[in-house]
Amino acid sequence: MNRRLFIHRSAILLTLASAGQRVSSFGNTAKNVAGYSIKQFEDEGLAHFSYAILADRKIVLVDPARDPRPYYAYAKEQGAKIVAVVETHPHADFVSSHLEIHRDQDATIYVSKLVRAAYPHQTFDSGNTLKISDRVVLQAINTPGHSPDSISVLLNVDGRDAAIFSGDALLIGGVGRPDLREYSGEQATQREKLAHQLYHTVQDVYAKLADEVVLYPAHGAGSLCGNALKGAKQSTIGAERTQNFAFQRQSEEAFVRQILNDQPAIPAYFPYNVEVNRKGAAPLLTSLAAIPLIGAAEVAVSPAALVDTRSAAAFRQSHFPGAINIPERNKSESWIGTLIEPKGSFYLLVDTKEQGRLQLEKIAKIGYEQFVKAVVLFGDFVAQQSEDFDQAAFDRSPQEYFIVDVRTTEEAKEAPVFKGAHNIPLAELKQHISELPLDKTIVVHCASGYRSAIASSLIHESVPKAHVWDVGEHIKAYKSAVN
């Protein structure tokens, strides 16, 4: 079998929906008045927003995603040329296509000198401007805090501040996390320093903008780069002044304490993505086309990990021993990046060839395609079977089982389901598996059955002798009974 995945350059004009991004248009009124428009591209899985600023048939992209095809399609549709890419910082939660766009479109990349970028670029810091047309100018502003090298991009039209692209520094209802970029061994000191910088960025930059300035962040609700964000896709400085805690009157120390409190675990892939973005990623389709497609019988015995993206039900029926089940769904690429270290190699197990292509495109968003040894068509291959959850036995004496709740700490506190359950958030489970007892059946649950499927396979992968039951979708009945 051992054939190459069917991913070719002829696929470059795939629809935007198939490329995994939704497109929203903003600034149509402004276009009629001032000769410019802003188009927002959304990746729901990563809660990522990127932008195309169009003026005078020239396009400047801000924080583009890994797949450049939607931007190329938009430029063609508008009869415009992509002339520049602005990166607000080296992103931790996704890989950007800035280098590929530079090579394909001869577009200049603009980024802060503090990034120490290894790709061809033009430095873009406070005092620097980028003129798109006689009426539309972009101005760089250093806005450290989420990272030391963050910039925001202020859109000026006819001498008036119209919009600001804030990257991860200012988000809707909150601010970016200051704990993701550690350059020294003193991690607590570094994140506290960035938190103080973020306070001054809010007070000295964003708070001084006019209320009507439109806010376009790089992320929305659900992003791992922020916490407790609003679900809106755009805002204004005026709205943030009233609803965003960062603008409220408080001391610098109180602000720092609040944004450093209860931050979730940092996914394993974040530091890796920062470095990939600092160097520039390989062309997407070329990288994907190099990955072979094989059958389950061809999987070689090796130290490579096994990431099974089939449904939890299919996994329970038959799976390779030691495989980790991360079923395909929205945000599954984040879980792969959280639980699989960016090193070594792994097999990616799927049901169909098409699912293999889609899965590769998803993990390529975080630069993980280079770790895929092969995509494996599992088919009807007969392997190991998992024991189903024995609900009757559990209900007779739940106190005899070691119950693990893998929801977040906040979820577990707000809506407990089983008395005496041990809360270990899924993102932190790998660090605590050795603490689990082997003399009891371990019963794992979450809110819907998705995270518990991942968790139970993760425990089996680390401790094959452990006796584990996944409550799965049965949890819905238990939650209803509690409520």
Buried (B, 14 or more C-beta within 10 A) or exposed (E): EEEEBEBEEEBBEBEBEEBBBBBEEBBEEBBEEBBBBBBBBBBEBBBBBBBBBBBBEBBBBBBBBBBBBBBBBBBEEBEBEBBBBBBBBBBBBBBBBBBBBBEBBEBBBBBBBBBEBEBEBEEBBEEBEBEBBEBBBBBBBBBBBBBBBBBBBBBBBEEEBBBBBBBBBBBBBBBBBBBBBBEEEEEEEBBBBBBBBBBBBBBEBBEEBEEEBBBBBBBBBBBBBBBEBBEBBBBBBBBBBEBBBBBEEBEEEEBBEBBBEEBBBBBBBBBBBBEBBBEBBBBBBEBBBBBBBBBBEBBEEEEBBBBBBBBBEBBBBBBBEEBBBBBBEEBBBBBBBBBBEBEEEBBBBBBEBEBBBBBBBBBBBBBBBBBBBBBBBBEEBEEBEBEEBEBEEBEEEBEEBBBBBBBBBEBBEEEBBBEEBBBBBBBBBBEEBEEBEEEEBBBBBBBBBBBBBBBBBBBBBBBEEBBBBBBBBBBEEBBEEEE
